[in-house]
Every structure is written in structure tokens, then in C-alpha cells.
Amino acid sequence: MWATAWVLVFVIGLSQGTLRLDPLVNTQQGLIRGLRVDDGDYSMFLGIPYAKVNEDNPFGNAVPYPKFDDIFEAYDDSAICPQVEEFGNTIVGNLDCLHLNIYVPNKASSRNRLPVLVWIHGGGFTFGFANRYLYGPKFLIQHDVILVTINYRLGPYGFMCLDTPDVPGNQGLKDQVLAMRWLKDNIGYFGGDNNKITLMGESAGAAAIDYHLYSNQERLFNQVILQSGSAMCPWALVESDPTAPLKIAEHLGFQTEEISEAIAFLKDVDTKLVIAATEDLNLKFRACVEKQFDDDEGFLTDHPQNLDVPKVRNIPVLTGFNSNEELVNYADRTVGEYLNDFADALKILFNYDDDFVAMEDIVRHFYIGDEEVTEEVKSGIIDFSSDFRFTYPVQRSLKKFLENGAKDIFYYVFSYNGKRNFSKNDGNVTGDGASHADEIGYLFDLSYDKATPSEDDQRIIDQITTLWTNFAKYGNPTPETTELLPLKWIPVTNETYSYLDIDNELTLKRRPFQARLAFWELFFRANELKLKYRNEN
């Protein structure tokens, strides 16, 4: 099996005590032994280290992982980068976390190379991980694709941007580049086709993929799936704060005015203390526009709104968002907590001055009329936040893809409300449509959720995973109509923004939220000179 790329060795089954074959793969990094699973027709290779953090500069760029001296036993996917994880709200992780997981259908071989889906998780560049607890592979790999999930550094370790050669910024995105280079060089040994690599991500993961389209690095993929995220999202990029290490160090008892001294102190501090201080100080670390240094492989050296997207030319794109993105985010918020949301949001993207107050009034009137901000108009504020943070930025990126010659762009809205809607279930929230990240429960086998999907939920699982994997295989989610997929998904054109509404029934429609997104199109045109970064290099 898997021809000469695979060496098969006999081992005793871990769970049943029976004789079985576990795969041993000879890669450029060395021998890697995985696990043949007992509950499906695939094997998994867990926790493969693709890069290593520099112990002398954990806030700087990582380096490729050295070759293995012995067989690497790829059995453990528990590594997690330092963060406050979302389920237990506890501080976890360490810097030995730059690992990836590979799930391979048993039919993959050197003679039958399969397309590769590379999942980049979301989490606001602050939390998230790649293991099976949330991103179980079974729903996707049953469609004969290889699935790869990767960890990358987050928070201060991944996105501290100091405008210095040692800590230039975007280290977490550069981790992803190292992972992609590893895959380009090695996925063929697992029976993968390194000329059919699709990057797939949600929220910050989608924004990260969009940044890879703008980056200075080589293109290491062939097509992209962007779910509820874009380089144009206002939360995805922040202005650098060169004082961040000074603030964290002082919070931990070390006071200095020298950045280098603060970094030297923090490199030896327990990562959990650094994360705790970051939380206490409410510091936000995201992607940033870097200064270019001669000896550094700069990733993003100008704001995407100032750039073309040449890497998107002639590649297929699948992109979209959920129908009620911000529903869960507002579920437990009181009126006092969103009283100033219009102004607070607009200040992120626009140079806000006294003249701009009239623009804020226009936005407010569009969404809630002349009403005061109360519980009664909460749905209008949710629509505003959804459009400002997700739906219009996604369409804004889509427009840039069109302008830069993307091959085909398949646009979707995920509207389905079922028992596997991830965010709504996790937050015990009810309401119409799908909130942010709700589609994850239909793409991935959530290891902590052992409930059998309902008939309707199973149909959505089958439909969305077939659409996504068809795209990975053919660059087209509906190469032919079937009973499961009874219509052809028509790509976007400059004249017609066709999209697929994924709900109880699949429906092809035109221009989602037409009035709302047309409003933002006009608003951005009217205020283009007020956009931050517009004239900066």
C-alpha cells in the first residue's frame, strides 16, 4: 500500500490486542510512524513537528524542524500553543507546539495521489488548536481527500509586532508558511498530490489564508476556501504596539524602558504567566503591517487595501459567511455593553474626527432608524456588527479577487440551523439562521459530541463535505448534479454575484443581503480617503 513511499510494519493493536499493520512513511524529515484507525478506512499521523521555536527568541521567527534521528512515533495530537483555550477558559500550552496532523485514506498511494485539504483554525489569532477534539477528520476524508490540520503560534508569541529585525511581526503566519513548505516537500510520501493543495480556514484562519494571497512569500497552494473571514475584516489586523513587551514585563514585576531588555526578560518567563499578563492588560495581538528588513523574510509589508492580489490569478476560490454571524456574540450582552458599538466599530477602520460623526449617524439610521439603542433594536445592531465585521469584508475581498483574475469564485451563505450548529450549541443560544463558526459542526466530527446526527443534520454534513471536497478535487463544488446536489453552483461574475444558500434546501440566489451590502459599498466609496492605512506604505 502507498507503493514505495510506505513501509509497513507489524505492531500489536492498541485497543483490541489484535495483529494489525501500522504505516511507516519515509519522508525528507525521516521515518514517521502513524496509526491505522479502528473506526474507519484511513490512517492518521499525529503531532508531526514541522518547525521549532527559537528558545533565545520565542517571540521571533521559527526555523524548520531538524531531521529525525530515529523513527518519529506520530501518535499524539495533544500539543497546543500558549493561550486561554475556549472550552475550559484555562491557560494552557507551551512552545513545543508547531505540529501538524495528517489523515490519509487507505486508498492513497504513489499511483493514486489524492487532493490535500489543509485546515487553518480560527480563534482571533488568540486561541485555537488543530487536534481531533474539535476537528475530527471522518466527515471529510470519507470523500477521498487527505486532511491536514496545523498548529501555529498565537497571541504575543505569534503576533507581537515590534518593527525590529528580531520581532518583526506575523510570526504565527510565518509558522504557517513553514508548515506549507513542509507539506509541499513531504505530502507526496503520504500519497498526497502536492499540486492539488487547497488551503481551508474559518474566521481568523480564513483571514490568514487571505494574507497568504497578499504576502511576499511564494504560493504554496493551488486554491482556497475562506469561511467567514478575510484580510479586510476590521479585527484581523491591528497597528503595532512597540510598548507591549514593556507593559507585560512591568505587569510581571520587571520594569524597563528598553524593548530588548523586556524581551530578554520575557523569554525566560513561563508562557502561562505571559498569557495571563496579556489577558489582564487586555492586549490584542493580530496580524500587522511589518517593516521590511534586509535579513528578514517579510510577510506583509503593506496593508492589503493598498495592494493587488496577483497570487489569486487563475486559481479557484470558495468563499462566504454565515447568515447571522454575530448572533452568539450578542447573546449575553446588555444594552450598556453595546451602547457605543457604531462609533467604536467605525473608529477601527476610519480616521474618526468631528466631521465623521455625521457618517456614524448615517450608519445608525440605516440599521435602527431614529430609535435609541435598546434591547428592542438589538437585532438591527447584530446585523450591523455582522456586516461590518464579516459579511461586507468577505464581499470586499471577493471583489478584489475578481479584479485580479481569480479563475472561478464560488460564493455561499450558510443559513442552516440544526443540532450541530457549533457556536449556538456551545453558547446555548437560540435564534434564526447560523451564527459565526456554526458550520464547523457539519464539516468536522466533533470528538466530544457522540450524539448521532439527525436525518436533516446528516444531509447537511453530506452536502457541505461533498461540496467542499469536490472543490478540492476539481476546482468546482458541483461538477455534475446528483440527488444529493441537485443544482449547479454558478460562479460569481462582475455582473452577477450568484451565491449558494446552504439551508434545509440548497438554493442558488443572487447578491446576499443586497440592500445592506450595497449600503456598505457606497459608504466605503464615500469615505475612501478616511480609511486608515490608505496612503501609508
N, C-alpha and C positions, 0 to 999 in steps of 0.2 A: 504494500500500500504506500502511496505517495512516492513510488519509484525509489530512485537512489537517494532522494533527499531525506528519506526516513530510514532509520534503523530501528527495528522492533525488538524489544527485549521482554522476556517473561518476568512478570512480578506477581506476587500474591495479591489478589483483590483486597482492598482495604475494608470493604464493608461486608462482603459475603464469604470471604475466605476461599474464593474460587480462583482458579488459574485464569489470567487474562493477559492481554497484550497492552502495554502502555507505550506510547510513542516517544521515540528519542530522535531529535532533529539536529542535524549538523549545520550550524549557521556560521556566518562570518565571525560571530562573537564567541562561538564554541558550541559544545553539545548542550542541548536543552531537553530535559525530560518532562513531559506533561502527563496528564491523566486522561484515561479513557473513561467517560462517564457511564454510569449505570442506568440513567434515565433518558437516554436519547442517543441518536446516531452521530455523535460528534466527540471530539476531544478538546481539552482545554489546557492552556499553558498560562499559568497564573504568576503574577508578580515578577515578570522579567525586567531587570533593571536596564534601562536604556541610557541613563545619564547619571552623573554623580555631582552632588553639590560640593563646591569648594569649601572645605572646613574653615579656611582662613578668611573667606569672604562669602558667607552663606546668603547674603543679600545680592550677590553679583551673579554673573553668568555661570551656568553649569557646564560640565565637559562630558563628552561621550564616555560611557562606562567602559572600563578596560575589558579585554578578553578574559573569558573564564579559564581558570587553571584546571578545574575539574568539571564534571557534569553538573549543570545547574538544575536543581530539582524545582520545577515550576509548579509548586503545589499550593502556594499561599497568596491570596489576594487581599490580605488584611491591611496592607500599608495605606496610610492616609497622611497627607501633608498637614502641617500645623494649621489649626483652625478651631473655631467653635462650631461643632457639627450640628446639623439642623434637627436631628431626631431627639437626642438627649440634651441638647443645649449645653454640652460639656466641652471643655478644651481638650483636644486630643491631637495625636500625630507627632511625627518627627521628620527630620530632613532626609532620612533614608526612604524616600517615598516616590522617586522618579521611576515608576514601574509602569508596565503595560500588561494587559491581559489579552490573549488571543484565543478565540473559539473557532474551531475548524471542523466543518462537516467531514465525515469519514470518506466521502467520495472525492475530496480534493486530492490532487496528485500533480506530478510534473507534466502529465499528459492531459490533465483536466483541471486547469488552473481556474480558480473561482474569483469573482469580483470581491473587493475588500471594502467594508464599511468601517470607518474609523470614527468612533464616538468621542466627542469632546464635551464633557459635562458642564452644566451651568452652576450657578451659585454666586453670581455677582462678583466673581473673581475673589471671593472671600471664603467660601466653603464649598464642599463637594468632594466626591471621590469616585473611583472607577469600578468598585467591586460589585459582586453579584447581589448584595443586599438590596440595591435599588435597580441595577442594570443587568438583570439576568438575561442570558442570550437566547433562550429557546424559541421565542416567537420569531426572531429574525433569521436565525441560521437554518431553520427548517426550510427556508427558501433558497438554500444552496448558495449562500454568501458567507465569507469569513467576516466575523465581527472582531474588532479590536477596540478596547477601551483604555484610556490613558489617564494617569495622574499628572498633574503639573502643580508647581508651587503657587500659593495663594497669598492674599493679604500682604503684609510687609515683606515677606520673603520672596514673593513673586512679582510684586508691583510697586516696590519702593523706587521712586524716580528722583534721583539727586542731581542729575545733569553733570555727573562726574564719570570718568572712564571706568572706575571700579563699580559704580552702581548707576548705570545709565538709565535703567527703567525697562519695563516689559520683560523681566526675566522669566515670568511664567509663560509668556507667549514664545519666548526663545526655547524654553523647555519643550514646548510642543513641536517646534521645528526640529529639535534633536530627535524626538520620537518619530517624526515623519521620515527623517533621513534614515533612521534605524529600519523602519518598515520598508522603505524603498529598497534598501540593501538586502533585507532578510526575509520579507514575506514570501518570496518565491520558494524558499526552502520548506514552507508550510503548505505549499500548494496554492498560494495566492498569486493573482495576476498584478504585478506592480505597475502595469499600465491601465489598470481599472480600479483606481483608489478613489473612493468617494468620502470626503470629509462630511461629517454629520454632527450637528450640535444644536443645543437648545439654550435660549436665553444668553447668558454670558458665553456659553460655548459657541452659539451662532455668531455673536459679535466677534469672538476670537477668530473664527473662520473667515469672516468678512475682513478682519485686519490682515489675515494672511494673503488675501487678494490684493491688498494695498501695500504690503510690506516690501522691503528691499531684498528679501530672500528669494531663492529660486522657487518655482512652483513644483511642489512635490505630490500633487494630486491631480485628478482628471475632471472632477465635478464636485458640486457642493449641495448639501441640504441644510438650510438655515431655518430653524424653528424659533419663532418669537424672539428674534434678536438680530441686530445689525450694528455696523460701525457707526451709524447715525443715531443710535439710542443715546439719550442725554445722560444716562447713568453709566455708560460704558467707558467714557474717557474723562479724566479729570486733569486740571492743571497741577503740575508737580508742586510738592511742598518740600523744599530742601531742609526745612527745620524739623521734619518728622522724627528723625533719629534723636535729635536733641530733646524733643518732648518725651519720647519713650524712655530714653536714658534717665532723664530727670525724674520721671514718674517711678522709676525703679531705683532711685537713690543716687544716681551719678550725674552731677551737674557739670556741664562744659559748654563752651561756645564754639568748639571745634567739631565739625561734622566727622572728621576722620577719627577723633578720639571717641565720639559717641558710637560710631560703627565698630571700632575696636573693642569697646566695652560690650556692646550688644551681641557680638559674635560668640561670646563665651557664656551668655545668659541662657538659661533653659528656655526652649522655644515656647513652652506653655506660659511662662511669665511675660514674654514679649507679646504673645497673642492677648493675654489678659490685659496688659497695659494698653494695647491698641484699642481694645473694646472699651476700657474705662475712659479713654480720651476721645472716643468716638471718631477715630481717624479712618478715613476712607482711602483705600488703595485700589486703583484701577489702571487700565492702560493709559499711557501718556505719550505726548509728542517728545521724542528724545532729541538731545543734541547729538550731532554727528562727531565721532572721534575717529582719528586715523586708524587706531589699533582695535577698534570695536566693530563688530558686525551689527551695525544699527538696524533696528527692526522697522520702526515707524518714525520718520524724521519730519513729517508734516501732517497736518490734520487732514483726514480723509475728505472733508468737504472741499479742500483745495486741490485734490488730486483726481486724475483719471484712474481707471481700473484696467490697465492693459492685460493683466493676468486672467481676466474673465472672458477675454475674447475667444469665441468658438468653443466655450465649454457650457454644458447644460447646468442649469440652476433650478433647484426646487426650493421655494421659499413661501412663508406665510406666517400666520399668527392664529391665536385662539379668539373666540368670539366675544369673550368677556374677560379680557386679560387681568384687569386689576380688581376683580370681584373679591378674591380672597384677601388681598392686601388691605381692603377697607372694611372687612367683616367686623372687626372688633374695635375700630377707631371711632372715637367720639367726635362730635362736631368741633370741639375745641382743637382737636388734633389735625383737622383738615380745613380749618377756617381760612388759612392763607395759602392754600395749595396752588391757586392760579399764579400768584406773584412768585411764590417760591420755585415753582417749576420753570417759569419763563426766565428767571434770573440765571438758571443753569446754562441756557443756550444763547441768550441775548444780552448785549450790553444794556443793562436796565438803568434808565435815568428818568428824570421827571417827565420827559416827553413820552416815555414808553408807557406811562400809566394809562393813557388812552387806549393803547393796544391791549393792555390787560383787561380793560373794561369791555372791549370788543369780544375777547375770548369768553369772558364771564357771561356776557349777554347771549352769546351763541349757545352755550351749554345750559344755563339755568335762567335765562331771561332776566327779569328785574327782581328776582327773588333773592332774599337773604340766604346765606349759607346755613342751612338747617338739615335735619335728618330727612325732611321731605324731598330735598333735591339731591340726595346722596347718589342716586343712580346717574344723574347728569354729571356729577363730579367723577364718578367711576368711569364714565365714557370719556371725559376729558383726560383723565390720567392714563387710561388705556391708549388713547390716540396719541398723546404726547410722548409717552414712554415706549410704546411698542408699535402700534399699527401704522402710524404715519412714518416713523423711521424705517420700518421694513419696506414700505412702498417707496420711500425716498431712495433707499439703496437699490430697489428693483429698477427704478428709473435710470439710475447710473449704470446698471448692468446693461440695460437696453442701449443706452447711448454709447457704451463701449464694446458693443458687438458680441454679447453673450449669444450662444448658439440657440438654445431654447430655454425659456423661463416658465416654469410651471408654478402657478400661484394658488394658494389654498387658504381656506379658513376652517379651522377645526371647531365645530359647534356642538359636538355630541356630549350629552350629559348622561353618564351611566354610573355604574357602581365601581368602576375602576378609575374614575377621574382623580388623578393623584393628589393635586393640591386641595381640591374641595373635600375629599375624604380625609386627608391629613389634618385639615383645619376644621372639620366638621361643619362645613359651610354649605348652605343650600342657595339656590338661585338659578336663573336661566343660563343656558349655554355652558361654555367651557372656560375656566379660569386659567391663569398662567401655569404652565407645566402639566396641565391635566392630561395631555396626550401621552405622556410618558407611560402611564399605566396600560396603554394599548400597544406600545412598541416593545416594552420590556416585561419580562417575567419578574415581578417584584417578589424577591425571595421571602420576604416577611409576610406576604399575603398568600395564604394557602387556599383561599376560597376558590371554588370552581367558578369560572366566568359564566354569567348568564348567557342565554342564547343570543341576545342582542349585543352584549359586550363581546362575545366571541366573534360575531360577524364583523364588528369594528376592528378587532385585533387582526382578523384575516384580511380585511380590506386594506387597512393602513400599512401593515407589514408587506403585503403584496405590492402595493403602490410604491413604497419606498425601495424595496429590493428590485422591483422591475426597473426603477430609475437607476439603481446601482449597476444593473446588468446591461441595460440598453440605452440609457440616457433618456428614457421615455417611460413614465409610470403606467401607461396603457398602450403597449404596442399592439394589442388586439383586445376586442371586447370579449367578455366572458359572462357567465351567470353571476359571478362574484362582483365583477367590474363591468357593468352593462353599458358604460358610456366611454367615449374618448375624451381624455383630458386635453383641452386645446391650449397651447402655449399663449403667453401674453404677446401682444404686438403694441406698437406705438399708438395705434388707433383704438384697440380694444383690450382692456385689462380683464380678460377672461380668468375666472378662478373656480376651483372646485370647492364646494361647500360639503364638508365631511360631517354628516349628521345621520339621523336614522335612515335617511336615503342619501345617496350621492347625487349631487345636483350641480350642473355646470351653470354658473351665473356670470354677471359682468359687474366690475367695479364694486368691491365690498365697501359698505358704509359710505356710499357715494357722496352724500352731502357733507358728512364730517371730514372726509379726506380731501374733498375739493376745497373746503374752508381752509385747511392747513396748507394746501398748495398755494392758495392766494396769500395767506398770511406770511409764509416764508418768502414769497416773491416781494411782498411789500416791505419786508424788514430785512432783506438780504444784507444790507450794509451794517445792520445791527448785530449780525451773527458774530459770536466770539470766534476767534481764530481766522476770520475770513481773510484778513490781509496780513496774517502773520506767516512766517516761514519757519 
